């Protein structure tokens, strides 16, 4: 008898959701940082703030996806990709 509250396949799906969502979110930091560099005179500060802000946003978005999948279960669209064994 297992004492896990969350099934293993749900935990794996949550980790994949974290990686997917944080990667998608972080990809928007690159053009945002480039725009900030163009609009301001200090390229190093703009680039640093843009990438730092993008990284924080990516981690928060990934965490939201992770906890959403853990609390609500695997979304229907992803349920067919989950192994049954």
N, C-alpha and C positions, 0 to 999 in steps of 0.2 A: 504494500500500500504506500503510495506516494503522498507526501505532505506539501507538494508544490501547489501554490494558489493559482499560478499562471502556467498554463501548459507550455512545453518547450517550443512548439511550433509558433506559438503566439509571441514568445520572447524573441525568436529569430526574426519574425516578421517585423516586430517593433524595432529591432536593431537595423534591419534593412530600411525601414521607413525613416529612421534617424539619418542614416547615411545619405539616402536619396534626397530627402528634404533639405538637409544642411548643404549638400553639394549644389543643389539648384539655387538655394538662397545665396551661397557664397559666389556663385557665378555672376550675380548681379553687382557684386562689389567692385569688380574690375572696371566696368564702364562708369560706375559712379565715381570711383577714385580718379579715373581719367578726366571726367568732367570737372571735378573739383580742382584738379591740377591746372586745367585750362583757365578756369574762372578766377583762380587766385594767383598771387605772385609767388608764393612760397610753395614750391612743388614738393619738397620733402615733407613738410607738415601736412599738406593736403593728401599726399599719398599715404602717409602713416595713419592719419585719421580716417581716411576712406577705407583702408584695409582693416583697421582695428574695428571700425563700426560694422563692416561687412562680416567679420569673423564673429563678433558678438551676436549679430542678428542671425547668422547661420546656425550657431549653437542653440540659440533660443528657439528658432523655428524647428530644428531637428528634435529638440527636447519636447516641444509641443506635439510633434508627430509621434514620437516614441511613447509618451504617456497617453496619447489618444488611442493608439492601438492597444496598449496594455489595458486600458480601462474599458474600451468599447468592443474589443475583439478585432479580429482581422477583417478589413473591409471586404465586401462581397466581390469586388473586382479582383482582389488578390487571393481570394480563398481557393480558386482553382489551381493556383501555382503552389499551394502548400502541400507538402508530402503527407500522405495519409498514414504512413507507417510510423 
